[in-house]
Amino acid sequence: MVGTAYRDEFYDTLSGSAEDIPLEENAWYIGQSLSQDSKSIADGASRYYGFSYFGRLAYNYNSKYIAYATLRREGTSKYQEKWGTFPAIGAGWVISEESFFKENIGFVNYFKLRAGWGKLGNDKIPSQAGANTTSPQFLAIDDQKVNGTVTTSTFGYLGWETVKGTNVGISTQLFNMRLGIEADYYVRDTENAAIPVSLLLQGGSVTRNVGVIRNSGFEVAANWRGTIGEDLKYTIGANVATLKNEVRDLFGQTYLNGGSAEFRQRSQVGEPLLSFYGYEIAGVYQNQAEIDADPIAVANGLVPGDLKFKDQDGSEVLDDDDKVFLGSYLPKLTYGGSLGLFYKKLEFSMSISGQGGNKILNRKRGEIKWTNDTNIDANYASNLWNGEGTSNKYPSAAGLRRGWNQEFSDLLLEDGSFFRIQNIQLAYNIDGKKWLGENMPNARIYFTAERPLTVFSYNGFNPEVSDGIDRQFYPVASVYTLGLNIKF
């Protein structure tokens, strides 16, 4: 098989904003704003072209020996390195078709070993990310501060990010095809990852394709189907996956900071991408005697109710050397499951999902500390320190606004594990002809529940946070539906 593909994407944007607009609907125009300084109008446009050739070869001998190879040649208008070549190969051996297997292992109906290697391309990095044109400069001339910029044309030649993946696995069917199992081990390396690279003697950074990030793990899925008696049929499914994420190369840079000064994340070789990074809490100072015995507390003028940070290097001085990696937003384990029951015209189904081994940054609690303009949650409020022995986890209410207690630490990080019933459905199929007479339509009445139950320890509304930083101020709703489908 051979083919070609062409893409032409055009984006056109127009936006405007203003403040102090009259309440009357017929005055809802930017020009009606009573605040001249608040008016703004902006527009923009961009265009992107993509072109590719691709081909695939497949070989299958007697449904026993299988091999394939694919090749894509991709072109993009975004980058100076416009073209990328992305091959993939794979092979499989259906061992269950061999005579020695059939004669000795009767309960295995199908067993296949497989392996594959491939290379994919990503061109979603904006082309302008590779440019750095100006940097601010602040000088003193005759004791007078002078502000300015140095115009420097620095352009990093961006190209395709590439993902090289290798996997080995098995596919099997057992016990008269009632049990099916898929199991894989995979390693995926994102090479030429677009990361910021510091500019020597200039300041600032430019994006270049020089990073390497690895994801590896196991994926297993199983499904069992059977019958009980003549009328009851059922299916049970489960899946589990592990993930190890690791930064492998940063082009010689020690680390790259992400997030913000208040909510610091850091990428460093040997650690997961954008791991949380800060101080580790060792407790709360309970009384003045404890403070007087601690050189760090004395040097920083702390009072009872302030947080105690762990002195990692034992220097009796709290500084950047005491900051450590506090966990990753990426779950180490994800899982799911399903159940289906079918009895005559009655149907029942349920699906579950969950994850573990990750951290969530409770940003809402951080906003309370830094801006003091959001409501405090019940767990936080009821466990604030208010006297000796009352809390060894949270600072005092007065301490929330002290700069010492606003340092980023694992105080704001919580366990992101959860178990969720994702969906439940109960349905009954009505035979219109049988129950209502000739020429009557069939019908289906059903009840569904979306996310009726989530079990978690996180002090937020929803533990399913894609980037690990919870900015949600409203809970995710459970949805219950009663419906009727009629087929004419």
Secondary structure, DSSP 4 states (H G I P E B T S, - for coil): -EEEEEEEEEEEEEEEE-S---SSGGG-SGGG-S-GGG-EEEEEEEEEEEEEEEEEEEEEETTTEEEEEEEEEEEESSSSS-EEEEEEEEEEEEGGGSHHHHTT-TTEEEEEEEEEEEEEEE--S-GGGGEEEEEEEEEEETTEEEEEEEEEEEE-----EEEEEEEEEEEEEETTTTEEEEEEEEEEEEEEEEEEEEPTTT-SEEEEEEEEEEEEEEEEEEEEEEEETTTEEEEEEEEEEE-EEEEEE-TT-SEEEEE-SSSEEEEETTS-TTEEEEBPEEEE--SHHHHHT-HHHHHTT--TTSEEE--TT--SS-SGGG-EEEE-SS-SEEEEEEEEEEETTEEEEEEEEEEES-EEEEHHHHHHHHT--SPPPHHHHHTSB-STTS-SSS-BTGGGGSGGGGS-BGGGEEE--EEEEEEEEEEEEE-HHHHH-TTPPEEEEEEEEEEEEEEE--SSS-S--TTSEE---SPPPPEEEEEEEEE-
